[in-house]
Amino acid sequence: MTQTDLIAAVIDAVATADGVDPTELDSLYEYIDPEVLAKLDEVDHGKWSFTFQYSDHQITVTLRNRYSSTASHIPQMHQ
């Protein structure tokens, strides 16, 4: 599987928020199947949101907002 921009963005944002290198994070596979994010990254129409727990962060991904986290210091991405 090729890592999509959305998967990379979530991993990078959580690593930045935790002050660690992305390679130091738990595997995303321990929380969700990253293929779900890859599929969502391909959707460019409609209205949807997807929320999941990743480590101690609750991540919500939407079409317009792309992602946000319960950690206030994770920046929100926009398309």
N, C-alpha and C positions, 0 to 999 in steps of 0.2 A: 504494500500500500504506500502510495506517495502521500507525504504529509501535506495537507491542505493549508492554505493561509489561515483559516479559522482555527484549526488544530494548533498550529504554530503560535498564533496570537494568544490563545488561551494558556498554553504552556508557558510562553514567555511572560505573560502578565502575572501569572501565579508565582513564577520564579522571582520576578522583580518584586512583587509584594512581599514575598518571604525572604528576600535578600539572599537568594541562593542561585547557583547556576542551574539552568533547566535540567541538566543531567543528574542533579541531586534530588529531583522530585520523585515521588512515587510514580510508577508507571500509570499512565492514563487508563490502560487496560484494567487496572485494579478497581476502577470506578465505573467506567462505561466502555462500550465498544467504540473506539475512535471512528469507525466507519459511519456511525450515526452523524458525527460532526461533518465528516466528508460529504455525506449525502445532503445535509442541511446547507452546506457551503455552495452546493450546486443549485439550490432553489432561489430563484430571483423574482418570485411573484407570490401573491397571496398574503395572508396574515397568519403568523405562527410564532410560537415561543417554545423553548425547550430548556428545562431547568434540571441541573444535576449537581451532585456533591463531588468535589474534587479536593481531596485532602481536607483541610479545614475551611474551604471556600465553597460557597454555594454560587454556582455560575448559571446565569440565565442568558440564553442566546435567542435573539430575535432577528427577523429579516432586516428591519430598519436600524436597530441599535447594535446589531451584530453580537455583542456580549456585554455583560456587566457582572459584577461580583458583589457579594455581601461585604467584601473588604473594601472600605472606602478609598483606599489608596491605589486601587487598580483602575487605570483609566478606561473609559468607555471608547470602543472603536466605532467608527461610522463608515458606511460604505462610501 
